[in-house]
Every structure is written in C-alpha cells, then in structure tokens.
C-alpha cells in the first residue's frame, strides 16, 4: 500500500502521519500547503507541497507518486469563516474535491474523503449513515456538495464522517474544547459553554484509526467515525473540570443563542458508530480516556 495524505499539517493529518508511519508494508506520502511542520518529528516520511485547489498540481502529484489510497483531510473547517468567505470555502471544500476525484479516477486511487456531521440539520441525532442530509450553514452545504462529487466517482471511494474532533498537535495554532476549558479554569477565568447542542466528541487518534481501518480493509461506502458518547459541550466541560480537579462553578451553561455567530449550528447531531464497529473493527476511546490522553500529550508538549 502507498497512502497519500492531504492536509498533513492539520490535526487529523498529523495523527495520520504518526499512525501510518508505524504500519509495516505501508509507504506514506505527506502533503500540505506551505512548509512541512512535521519534518523534525518524522524525517523519514516523504513530504510533497500540494495545494489541492490547483488542478494541475493535484494531477501532477498523484501521477508522480502513484498512491494506492488517498486520504483527503484538507478543508476549510472554520464554520463562521465559511459563512463570511463563501467563494474561498467552495474552492477549498468542493472545487478541490473535484480535482482529487478526477485524478483518483484516472490513476485508480482509492479516495477516502473526510466529511462532517454538519451536513445534517441537527433535528434528530445521533445519526446513522443513511440519515437524510439537510445542512443549516454554508460549511455544511459545501461538505455535502463534496460528498456528492465523491459518490459520483467511477473509482473506489469511502466517505468518513466525523463530529467535534479534539486533540493536540505540533505547531498548531488552533486549540480544542478540552484544553480551552482546562486552561481557562486553571487561570480562574469564568467561561460560557453551550448546553443545547448534542454531539459525540471524537478523539483525533480515533478518527485517524478509523481512516486507517477503512484503507487497510479496502472498505467502500460511508462510515460514521466518532466517539460513542452523546453529550453537550457543557457536559464535556464538566468532565474536563472533574478530571483536572478544577472549579466547575466557573463554567456557566448557556444556549447557543447567547453567542452572536455568523453561521448557525445544528443543535442535535452525534453519530451511531455501529457500522464502523461491525465492519471495520473500530473501537473508540471513552470520553474519560480521551481527556486523559490529551492531558498527557499536552504535558509532553510543555516539557
């Protein structure tokens, strides 16, 4: 197997590089826009600069590298940014996928495409793979359009949908809910956390594992890969406070309407992961295990 990963500088991309670089019999190629953030950590992993919105570059890299599988993690995932900059969102989330689908078809590459719970309306979670989409924001619309392009492909394809991914990454500008809550409470800062949105939070390592299982088993179709526990961000924040033995009274429960955000969020999503468990052997960490792992990794980074 030869696996090419797009977006290798991102959270999921970094976890995939860490996981796939350890697999016997797997040749790995990391690609991302800009410089390789992982050069010092994984000097043995070949890196190729790739802007997936550039059709010629996509065609050239896939023809040169000839992967058997391509895991596409690169995307614009900031929901409000997608609402405010719709042309850029469409270019990164849809046009880029059209380029990848065409190149993967031409070179018979199995395309594994990452998608999101935000393709759904949020009226009735947790959701199985056959739930009917109905996005409530432009980000969700773009990811649904990308799914439709992948599903129309004449080649082998897999869609991996996920929910509220959390984890730590190297030289990564964005934080995540677990560390944000921990750091705020450590500093004695009161925080507002929404309690009217339901999700199944996903540890980044679990998502990487789900992608690898799909690739290694040559599984096709749609798979929901997330945590198995349904909770609100507020409930997750309380678990974080309990784990670190911090003052939970600093956490105020609020409704999403409290925040003035450009993009609407679906209220109730979360995934049923039974298909992935049954067909891929997927086993997600519990929330408690995920929080402990992120805490340990964050301490290692500080050391």
C-alpha positions as CSV (number, residue, x, y, z in Angstrom):
1,X,0.0,0.0,0.0
2,X,1.0,3.6,-0.7
3,X,-1.1,6.2,1.1
4,X,-1.0,9.9,0.3
5,X,-2.4,12.2,3.0
6,X,-3.6,15.7,2.1
7,X,-3.6,18.3,4.9
8,X,-0.8,16.6,6.8
9,X,-0.1,19.8,8.8
10,X,-3.6,19.7,10.3
11,X,-4.8,17.9,13.5
12,X,-6.1,14.8,11.7
13,X,-3.3,14.9,9.2
14,X,-0.7,14.9,11.9
15,X,-2.4,11.9,13.7
16,X,-2.5,10.0,10.4
17,X,1.2,10.6,9.8
18,X,2.0,9.4,13.3
19,X,-0.1,6.3,12.9
20,X,0.6,5.3,9.2
21,X,4.4,5.8,9.6
22,X,4.4,2.9,12.0
23,X,2.5,0.5,9.8
24,X,4.6,-2.3,8.2
25,X,4.2,-2.5,4.5
26,X,2.8,1.0,4.1
27,X,4.6,3.7,2.1
28,X,3.4,7.1,3.2
29,X,3.5,10.5,1.5
30,X,2.5,13.6,3.4
31,X,1.2,16.6,1.6
32,X,0.1,20.1,2.7
33,X,0.1,23.7,1.6
34,X,3.2,25.5,2.9
35,X,6.1,24.1,4.8
36,X,6.2,20.7,6.4
37,X,5.5,21.1,10.1
38,X,6.4,17.5,10.8
39,X,9.9,17.5,9.2
40,X,11.6,17.4,12.6
41,X,9.3,14.7,14.1
42,X,9.1,12.4,11.1
43,X,12.1,13.0,8.9
44,X,11.7,9.5,7.3
45,X,8.2,10.5,5.8
46,X,8.4,12.0,2.3
47,X,6.7,15.3,2.0
48,X,5.4,17.0,-1.1
49,X,3.9,20.5,-1.1
50,X,0.4,20.4,-2.5
51,X,-2.4,23.0,-2.9
52,X,-5.5,20.8,-3.6
53,X,-7.3,23.8,-5.2
54,X,-4.7,23.7,-8.0
55,X,-6.0,21.1,-10.6
56,X,-2.6,20.9,-12.4
57,X,-0.7,20.4,-9.2
58,X,-3.2,17.7,-8.0
59,X,-2.8,15.8,-11.3
60,X,1.0,16.1,-11.3
61,X,1.5,14.9,-7.7
62,X,-0.9,12.0,-8.0
63,X,0.7,10.9,-11.3
64,X,4.2,11.2,-9.9
65,X,3.5,9.5,-6.5
66,X,1.1,6.8,-7.8
67,X,-0.6,6.1,-4.4
68,X,-3.0,3.2,-4.0
69,X,-5.0,5.2,-1.4
70,X,-5.5,8.9,-0.8
71,X,-6.9,10.2,2.5
72,X,-8.2,13.7,2.0
73,X,-8.2,15.7,5.2
74,X,-7.5,19.2,3.9
75,X,-10.5,21.5,4.1
76,X,-11.7,24.9,5.4
77,X,-13.5,23.8,8.6
78,X,-14.0,27.1,10.4
79,X,-17.8,27.3,10.2
80,X,-18.0,31.1,10.6
81,X,-15.2,31.8,8.1
82,X,-17.0,29.6,5.6
83,X,-20.1,31.8,6.0
84,X,-18.2,35.0,5.6
85,X,-15.9,33.9,2.8
86,X,-18.2,31.6,0.7
87,X,-16.1,31.6,-2.5
88,X,-13.0,30.6,-0.7
89,X,-14.9,27.9,1.2
90,X,-16.3,26.5,-2.0
91,X,-12.9,26.5,-3.6
92,X,-11.2,24.6,-0.8
93,X,-14.1,22.3,0.1
94,X,-15.7,21.5,-3.2
95,X,-13.6,22.5,-6.2
96,X,-10.5,20.8,-4.6
97,X,-12.5,17.6,-4.2
98,X,-13.5,17.7,-7.9
99,X,-9.8,17.8,-8.8
100,X,-9.0,14.9,-6.5
101,X,-11.9,12.8,-7.7
102,X,-10.7,13.3,-11.4
103,X,-7.1,12.4,-10.6
104,X,-8.0,9.4,-8.4
105,X,-10.3,8.1,-11.2
106,X,-7.6,8.5,-13.8
107,X,-5.0,6.7,-11.7
108,X,-7.2,4.1,-10.0
109,X,-6.6,5.5,-6.5
110,X,-9.0,4.6,-3.6
111,X,-10.2,8.0,-2.3
112,X,-11.0,8.3,1.4
113,X,-12.8,11.6,1.9
114,X,-13.4,13.3,5.3
115,X,-16.8,14.8,5.9
116,X,-18.8,16.1,8.9
117,X,-22.0,15.9,11.0
118,X,-22.7,19.5,9.8
119,X,-24.2,18.1,6.6
120,X,-27.2,17.4,8.8
121,X,-30.0,19.7,10.1
122,X,-29.5,18.7,13.8
123,X,-33.1,17.8,14.4
124,X,-32.7,14.2,15.4
125,X,-29.3,12.9,16.4
126,X,-27.5,10.6,16.9
127,X,-27.4,9.7,13.2
128,X,-26.6,6.6,11.2
129,X,-25.1,6.6,7.8
130,X,-28.4,6.5,6.0
131,X,-29.8,9.7,7.7
132,X,-31.1,12.3,5.2
133,X,-28.8,15.4,5.0
134,X,-30.1,18.9,5.4
135,X,-27.3,21.4,6.2
136,X,-28.1,24.7,8.1
137,X,-25.0,26.6,7.2
138,X,-22.7,27.2,4.2
139,X,-19.9,25.0,5.6
140,X,-22.4,22.0,5.7
141,X,-23.6,22.8,2.2
142,X,-20.0,22.8,0.9
143,X,-19.2,19.5,2.6
144,X,-22.4,17.9,1.3
145,X,-21.6,19.1,-2.3
146,X,-18.2,17.5,-1.9
147,X,-19.8,14.2,-0.8
148,X,-22.0,14.2,-3.9
149,X,-18.9,14.6,-6.1
150,X,-17.2,11.7,-4.3
151,X,-20.3,9.5,-4.6
152,X,-20.5,10.1,-8.3
153,X,-16.9,8.9,-8.8
154,X,-16.3,5.9,-11.1
155,X,-13.4,4.8,-8.9
156,X,-13.2,3.3,-5.4
157,X,-14.3,5.7,-2.7
158,X,-15.0,5.9,1.0
159,X,-16.6,8.8,2.9
160,X,-15.7,9.1,6.6
161,X,-17.9,11.5,8.5
162,X,-17.0,12.7,11.9
163,X,-18.0,15.0,14.8
164,X,-16.4,17.7,17.0
165,X,-12.8,16.4,16.8
166,X,-10.4,17.2,19.7
167,X,-6.7,16.5,20.3
168,X,-3.3,18.0,20.5
169,X,-1.0,18.7,17.5
170,X,2.5,20.0,16.9
171,X,2.9,23.7,16.0
172,X,-0.8,24.0,15.6
173,X,-2.5,27.4,16.0
174,X,-5.9,26.2,17.0
175,X,-7.0,25.0,20.4
176,X,-9.7,22.5,21.2
177,X,-12.5,22.3,23.7
178,X,-10.7,20.1,26.2
179,X,-7.6,22.3,26.5
180,X,-9.5,25.6,26.3
181,X,-11.7,24.6,29.3
182,X,-8.6,23.3,31.2
183,X,-6.6,26.5,30.6
184,X,-9.4,28.9,31.4
185,X,-10.2,27.1,34.7
186,X,-6.5,26.9,35.6
187,X,-6.4,30.7,35.2
188,X,-9.6,31.2,37.3
189,X,-11.5,32.6,34.3
190,X,-15.3,32.1,34.1
191,X,-16.4,30.6,30.8
192,X,-19.7,30.2,29.0
193,X,-20.3,26.8,27.4
194,X,-23.3,25.8,25.3
195,X,-25.7,23.2,26.7
196,X,-28.2,23.0,23.9
197,X,-26.1,21.3,21.3
198,X,-25.6,17.5,21.4
199,X,-22.5,15.8,19.9
200,X,-20.4,12.7,20.1
201,X,-17.0,14.2,20.5
202,X,-14.2,12.5,18.6
203,X,-10.6,11.9,19.8
204,X,-8.3,12.8,16.8
205,X,-6.4,9.4,17.3
206,X,-9.7,7.5,16.9
207,X,-10.5,9.3,13.7
208,X,-7.1,8.5,12.3
209,X,-7.6,4.9,13.3
210,X,-11.0,4.8,11.5
211,X,-9.4,6.2,8.3
212,X,-6.6,3.6,8.5
213,X,-9.1,0.7,9.1
214,X,-11.1,1.8,6.1
215,X,-8.0,1.9,3.9
216,X,-6.4,-1.3,5.2
217,X,-9.7,-3.2,4.7
218,X,-10.3,-1.5,1.3
219,X,-13.8,-0.7,2.7
220,X,-16.0,1.4,0.5
221,X,-19.2,3.4,1.2
222,X,-20.0,5.8,4.0
223,X,-18.8,5.3,7.6
224,X,-19.6,7.3,10.7
225,X,-16.4,7.6,12.9
226,X,-16.8,9.5,16.2
227,X,-16.9,8.9,19.9
228,X,-19.7,6.7,21.2
229,X,-20.9,9.0,24.0
230,X,-23.5,11.7,23.3
231,X,-23.1,14.9,25.3
232,X,-23.3,18.7,25.2
233,X,-20.2,20.8,25.2
234,X,-21.2,21.9,28.7
235,X,-21.3,18.3,29.9
236,X,-17.9,17.7,28.3
237,X,-16.5,20.8,30.1
238,X,-17.7,19.5,33.4
239,X,-15.9,16.2,32.7
240,X,-12.7,18.2,32.0
241,X,-13.1,20.2,35.2
242,X,-13.5,16.9,37.2
243,X,-10.5,15.2,35.5
244,X,-8.2,18.1,36.4
245,X,-9.9,18.8,39.7
246,X,-10.7,22.4,38.8
247,X,-13.5,24.7,39.9
248,X,-16.6,23.7,37.8
249,X,-18.5,26.7,39.3
250,X,-16.6,28.9,36.8
251,X,-18.5,27.1,34.0
252,X,-21.8,28.7,33.0
253,X,-24.3,26.8,31.0
254,X,-25.7,28.9,28.1
255,X,-27.7,28.4,24.9
256,X,-26.2,28.8,21.5
257,X,-28.3,32.0,21.0
258,X,-26.1,33.6,23.7
259,X,-23.3,33.9,21.1
260,X,-23.5,36.1,18.1
261,X,-22.0,33.9,15.3
262,X,-22.3,34.4,11.6
263,X,-23.2,30.7,11.0
264,X,-26.0,28.7,12.5
265,X,-25.0,25.4,14.1
266,X,-27.1,22.2,14.0
267,X,-28.5,21.5,17.5
268,X,-28.5,17.8,17.8
269,X,-26.1,15.6,15.8
270,X,-23.8,12.9,17.1
271,X,-23.3,9.6,15.3
272,X,-24.3,6.0,15.7
273,X,-20.9,4.2,15.1
274,X,-22.3,0.6,15.0
275,X,-21.5,0.1,11.3
276,X,-17.8,1.1,11.8
277,X,-17.6,-1.2,14.9
278,X,-19.2,-4.1,13.0
279,X,-17.5,-3.8,9.6
280,X,-14.1,-2.1,10.4
281,X,-13.5,-3.3,14.0
282,X,-13.5,0.4,15.1
283,X,-13.2,0.9,18.9
284,X,-13.3,4.5,20.1
285,X,-11.9,5.7,23.4
286,X,-14.3,6.7,26.1
287,X,-14.5,10.5,26.8
288,X,-12.7,10.0,30.1
289,X,-9.9,8.1,28.2
290,X,-9.7,10.8,25.5
291,X,-9.4,13.6,28.1
292,X,-6.6,11.7,29.9
293,X,-4.7,11.2,26.6
294,X,-5.0,14.8,25.6
295,X,-3.8,15.9,29.0
296,X,-0.8,13.6,28.9
297,X,0.1,14.8,25.4
298,X,-0.3,18.5,26.3
299,X,2.1,17.9,29.3
300,X,4.6,16.3,27.0
301,X,4.5,19.3,24.6
302,X,5.1,21.7,27.6
303,X,8.0,19.6,28.8
